[in-house]
Amino acid sequence: MEWTQIRVTCSIEELDTVSAVMSMVDNSLMVEDYSDIEENLMTVYGELIDESILNSDKTIAKASIFIPEEKSLSDAVAFLRERFLNLGLDVKLELVGLDEEDWANEWKKFYHPIHIGKNIVVTPPWEKYEAKEGETVVLMDPGMAFGTGTHETTRLCLTMLEKYLQKGDKILDVGTGSGILSIAASLLGSGDIYAYDIDPVAVRVARENVRDNGCTNITCGESDLLAGVETDGFDLVLANIVADIILRMVGDLHKYIKPGALVVTSGIIIQKSDEVKDAFLANGYELADMLPENDWVSFVFRKL
């Protein structure tokens, strides 16, 4: 089996946060942290420490995960980039043993039509797919943005969206990534959709995917969470972002939604699920539904 190493270089102070984000993709981390090397020089093992380590920069660290060939490398990289950006982390992400140009095309051979929920099919534009009666087909070229349908968080959010969307719903998509959730909502019969992302690359990719799917009711723009949202009265909110970022916006979300509106959340690792649930309950919401998959959970909350 072939593996690709994703290596992230960061400051020592950011290492715990970087490791936590990377563990969302894979729990087997390799960490290079030499900040305490001076202490080890005083032990019996001091003389065994390699000189290159002694001369290394002690203020930075590196964390790596290894992605097997059958998993989506594109989704893993885009997921990490989006999370680091949302958390304001200035890190360096590298693919060891694979240059950017090769990777940009190599991952495509592992991306095929994916069936999600009852009748949603996500397919890349380079694959031919004959839709069956009743199916909603989303054409998705993720480029450098997160969201192809292969990651659990996206599948969970799409499943909840299909279950709870009402025809004509006005929708807010926070952290839209590739635009996959907004596009699915449009094709399922929603009203106007406002899709935002803090990453200008994601916004560009989302706009291209919106155009390719012929969705004229979607407006894409840049925004740090709710900061750039200029309208309100939403019936449904989609938030497939990391738990810590969801927690940042819970207190302000009520300004933008109708009473009885639904908030579909995903990107929440199981260990953070109680914290997210408690935050919504404390801010005037009730839990309408939840759906777990592997280490992830999606919640649907209703504004009281």
C-alpha positions as CSV (number, residue, x, y, z in Angstrom):
1,M,0.0,0.0,0.0
2,E,1.2,3.5,-0.8
3,W,0.9,6.4,1.6
4,T,1.3,10.2,1.3
5,Q,2.7,12.1,4.3
6,I,1.0,15.4,5.2
7,R,3.4,17.4,7.3
8,V,2.5,20.6,9.1
9,T,5.2,22.9,10.5
10,C,4.1,25.3,13.2
11,S,5.3,27.1,16.3
12,I,5.8,25.2,19.5
13,E,2.9,27.2,21.0
14,E,0.5,26.1,18.2
15,L,1.5,22.4,18.3
16,D,-1.3,21.2,20.6
17,T,-4.0,22.9,18.5
18,V,-2.4,21.7,15.2
19,S,-2.2,18.1,16.5
20,A,-5.8,18.2,17.6
21,V,-7.0,19.4,14.1
22,M,-4.8,16.7,12.4
23,S,-6.2,14.0,14.7
24,M,-9.6,14.7,13.2
25,V,-8.2,13.3,9.9
26,D,-6.1,10.5,11.4
27,N,-5.3,9.5,15.0
28,S,-1.8,8.3,14.2
29,L,0.3,11.4,14.5
30,M,4.1,11.7,14.2
31,V,5.3,14.7,16.1
32,E,8.8,16.3,15.8
33,D,9.3,18.6,18.9
34,Y,12.8,19.3,20.0
35,S,12.0,22.1,22.4
36,D,13.1,20.1,25.5
37,I,16.3,18.8,23.9
38,E,18.6,20.8,26.2
39,E,17.2,19.0,29.2
40,N,17.9,15.6,27.6
41,L,21.6,16.6,27.2
42,M,22.0,16.3,31.0
43,T,20.8,12.6,31.0
44,V,22.7,9.5,30.2
45,Y,21.3,9.5,26.7
46,G,22.6,13.0,25.9
47,E,25.6,11.8,23.9
48,L,23.3,9.7,21.6
49,I,21.4,12.8,20.3
50,D,22.1,13.5,16.7
51,E,23.9,16.8,15.9
52,S,21.3,17.8,13.4
53,I,18.7,17.7,16.1
54,L,20.9,19.7,18.4
55,N,21.3,22.4,15.8
56,S,17.5,22.5,14.8
57,D,15.2,25.4,15.5
58,K,13.7,24.7,18.9
59,T,10.9,27.2,18.5
60,I,9.1,25.2,15.7
61,A,7.6,21.7,15.6
62,K,6.2,19.4,12.9
63,A,3.2,17.1,13.0
64,S,2.6,14.5,10.3
65,I,-0.2,12.1,9.3
66,F,-0.1,9.5,6.6
67,I,-2.9,9.1,4.1
68,P,-3.4,5.7,2.4
69,E,-4.0,5.6,-1.3
70,E,-7.6,4.5,-1.1
71,K,-8.6,7.7,0.9
72,S,-9.2,11.1,-0.5
73,L,-5.9,13.1,-0.2
74,S,-7.7,16.2,-1.6
75,D,-10.3,16.1,1.1
76,A,-7.8,15.6,3.9
77,V,-5.6,18.6,2.7
78,A,-8.6,20.9,2.1
79,F,-10.1,20.0,5.5
80,L,-6.8,20.8,7.3
81,R,-6.3,24.1,5.3
82,E,-9.8,25.2,6.0
83,R,-9.6,24.4,9.8
84,F,-6.2,26.1,10.2
85,L,-7.4,29.2,8.4
86,N,-10.5,29.4,10.5
87,L,-8.4,29.1,13.7
88,G,-6.1,31.8,12.5
89,L,-3.0,29.5,12.5
90,D,-0.1,30.5,10.3
91,V,1.3,27.1,9.4
92,K,3.1,25.4,6.6
93,L,1.5,22.4,5.0
94,E,3.5,20.0,2.8
95,L,2.9,16.8,0.9
96,V,6.1,14.8,1.4
97,G,7.1,12.9,-1.7
98,L,4.4,14.4,-3.9
99,D,4.7,17.8,-5.6
100,E,1.7,20.1,-5.9
101,E,1.4,19.6,-9.7
102,D,1.3,15.8,-9.4
103,W,-1.1,15.9,-6.5
104,A,-3.5,18.3,-8.3
105,N,-4.3,15.5,-10.8
106,E,-3.4,12.3,-9.0
107,W,-6.2,12.4,-6.5
108,K,-8.9,12.5,-9.2
109,K,-8.5,8.8,-9.9
110,F,-9.8,7.9,-6.4
111,Y,-12.9,10.2,-6.7
112,H,-16.0,8.5,-8.0
113,P,-19.8,9.0,-7.7
114,I,-20.9,8.8,-4.0
115,H,-24.5,8.0,-2.9
116,I,-25.5,9.9,0.3
117,G,-28.7,9.9,2.3
118,K,-31.7,8.6,0.4
119,N,-31.4,10.2,-3.1
120,I,-28.3,12.4,-3.2
121,V,-25.5,11.5,-5.6
122,V,-22.2,13.5,-5.6
123,T,-20.2,13.0,-8.8
124,P,-17.1,14.6,-10.3
125,P,-17.6,16.2,-13.7
126,W,-15.1,13.8,-15.4
127,E,-17.3,10.8,-14.5
128,K,-20.3,9.8,-16.5
129,Y,-23.3,9.1,-14.3
130,E,-26.9,8.2,-15.4
131,A,-29.3,9.6,-12.7
132,K,-32.1,7.3,-11.6
133,E,-35.6,8.5,-11.0
134,G,-35.8,10.7,-8.0
135,E,-32.1,11.2,-7.5
136,T,-30.5,14.6,-7.0
137,V,-27.1,14.7,-8.7
138,V,-24.5,17.3,-7.5
139,L,-21.6,17.9,-9.9
140,M,-18.6,18.6,-7.7
141,D,-15.0,19.6,-8.6
142,P,-13.6,20.5,-5.2
143,G,-10.3,22.0,-6.5
144,M,-8.5,23.2,-3.3
145,A,-11.6,23.5,-1.2
146,F,-13.0,21.1,1.4
147,G,-16.2,19.1,0.5
148,T,-16.5,16.3,-2.0
149,G,-18.8,14.0,0.0
150,T,-16.1,11.5,0.9
151,H,-15.6,12.9,4.4
152,E,-17.9,11.9,7.2
153,T,-18.8,15.5,8.2
154,T,-20.0,16.3,4.7
155,R,-22.0,13.1,4.4
156,L,-23.7,13.7,7.7
157,C,-24.6,17.3,6.8
158,L,-26.0,16.3,3.5
159,T,-28.1,13.6,5.1
160,M,-29.5,16.0,7.6
161,L,-30.1,18.6,4.8
162,E,-32.0,16.2,2.7
163,K,-34.1,15.2,5.7
164,Y,-35.1,18.7,7.0
165,L,-35.0,21.0,4.0
166,Q,-38.4,22.5,3.2
167,K,-39.2,23.8,-0.3
168,G,-38.4,27.5,-0.5
169,D,-36.3,27.7,2.7
170,K,-34.0,30.7,2.9
171,I,-30.5,29.3,3.7
172,L,-27.3,30.5,5.3
173,D,-24.2,28.3,4.6
174,V,-21.4,29.2,7.0
175,G,-18.0,27.9,5.9
176,T,-19.2,26.7,2.5
177,G,-15.9,25.2,1.3
178,S,-16.5,23.7,-2.2
179,G,-20.2,24.9,-2.0
180,I,-21.5,21.3,-1.9
181,L,-24.1,21.9,0.7
182,S,-25.5,25.0,-0.9
183,I,-25.7,23.3,-4.3
184,A,-27.5,20.3,-2.9
185,A,-29.9,22.6,-1.1
186,S,-30.6,24.5,-4.3
187,L,-31.2,21.3,-6.3
188,L,-33.5,20.0,-3.6
189,G,-35.7,23.1,-4.0
190,S,-34.6,25.7,-1.5
191,G,-35.2,29.4,-1.8
192,D,-32.3,32.0,-1.8
193,I,-29.0,30.7,-0.4
194,Y,-26.2,32.8,1.0
195,A,-22.9,30.9,1.1
196,Y,-19.8,32.3,2.9
197,D,-16.2,31.2,3.6
198,I,-13.2,33.0,5.1
199,D,-11.0,31.5,2.4
200,P,-11.0,33.4,-1.0
201,V,-9.9,30.2,-2.7
202,A,-12.9,28.3,-1.4
203,V,-15.2,31.2,-2.5
204,R,-13.8,31.0,-6.0
205,V,-14.2,27.2,-6.1
206,A,-17.7,27.4,-4.7
207,R,-18.7,30.0,-7.4
208,E,-17.4,27.7,-10.1
209,N,-19.3,24.7,-8.8
210,V,-22.4,26.8,-8.4
211,R,-22.1,27.9,-12.0
212,D,-21.5,24.3,-13.3
213,N,-24.6,23.1,-11.5
214,G,-26.7,25.9,-12.9
215,C,-27.8,27.1,-9.4
216,T,-28.9,30.8,-9.9
217,N,-30.3,31.2,-6.3
218,I,-26.9,31.0,-4.6
219,T,-24.8,34.0,-3.6
220,C,-21.2,33.3,-2.6
221,G,-19.0,35.7,-0.6
222,E,-16.1,36.0,1.8
223,S,-16.9,36.3,5.5
224,D,-15.3,35.4,8.9
225,L,-18.2,33.4,10.2
226,L,-21.2,35.9,10.5
227,A,-19.2,39.1,10.1
228,G,-20.0,39.6,6.4
229,V,-23.6,38.4,6.5
230,E,-25.8,41.3,5.4
231,T,-29.3,39.7,5.5
232,D,-31.4,37.8,8.0
233,G,-34.7,35.9,8.2
234,F,-33.1,32.5,7.5
235,D,-35.1,29.3,7.8
236,L,-32.1,27.0,7.8
237,V,-28.5,27.4,8.7
238,L,-25.7,24.9,7.5
239,A,-22.5,24.9,9.5
240,N,-20.1,22.1,8.6
241,I,-17.1,23.6,10.5
242,V,-15.0,22.6,13.4
243,A,-16.6,22.5,16.9
244,D,-14.5,25.4,18.3
245,I,-15.6,27.7,15.4
246,I,-19.3,26.7,15.8
247,L,-19.0,27.6,19.5
248,R,-17.8,31.1,18.5
249,M,-20.9,32.0,16.6
250,V,-23.7,30.4,18.7
251,G,-24.3,33.5,20.7
252,D,-24.9,35.7,17.6
253,L,-26.7,33.3,15.4
254,H,-30.2,34.2,16.7
255,K,-29.9,37.7,15.0
256,Y,-30.0,36.1,11.6
257,I,-32.6,33.4,11.9
258,K,-36.4,33.1,12.3
259,P,-38.1,31.6,15.4
260,G,-38.3,27.9,14.7
261,A,-35.4,28.0,12.2
262,L,-33.2,24.9,12.1
263,V,-29.4,24.9,12.4
264,V,-27.7,21.8,10.9
265,T,-24.2,21.4,12.4
266,S,-21.4,19.0,11.5
267,G,-17.6,18.9,11.6
268,I,-18.0,18.1,15.3
269,I,-15.7,15.4,16.8
270,I,-17.4,13.2,19.4
271,Q,-15.2,14.5,22.2
272,K,-16.6,18.0,21.6
273,S,-20.2,17.0,21.1
274,D,-21.5,17.7,24.6
275,E,-19.9,21.1,24.6
276,V,-21.6,22.1,21.3
277,K,-24.9,20.7,22.4
278,D,-24.8,22.5,25.8
279,A,-23.9,25.8,24.1
280,F,-27.0,25.7,21.8
281,L,-29.3,24.7,24.6
282,A,-28.0,27.6,26.7
283,N,-28.7,30.0,23.9
284,G,-32.4,29.2,23.3
285,Y,-32.3,26.2,21.1
286,E,-33.7,22.6,21.4
287,L,-32.1,19.5,20.0
288,A,-34.1,18.2,17.1
289,D,-31.9,15.4,15.8
290,M,-28.4,13.9,15.9
291,L,-26.5,11.5,13.7
292,P,-23.1,10.0,14.5
293,E,-20.6,8.4,12.1
294,N,-17.2,7.0,13.3
295,D,-15.7,9.8,15.4
296,W,-18.0,12.5,14.2
297,V,-21.5,13.7,14.9
298,S,-24.0,16.0,13.3
299,F,-26.7,17.9,15.3
300,V,-29.9,19.6,14.2
301,F,-31.0,22.4,16.6
302,R,-34.3,24.3,16.5
303,K,-34.5,27.9,17.6
304,L,-37.3,28.2,20.2
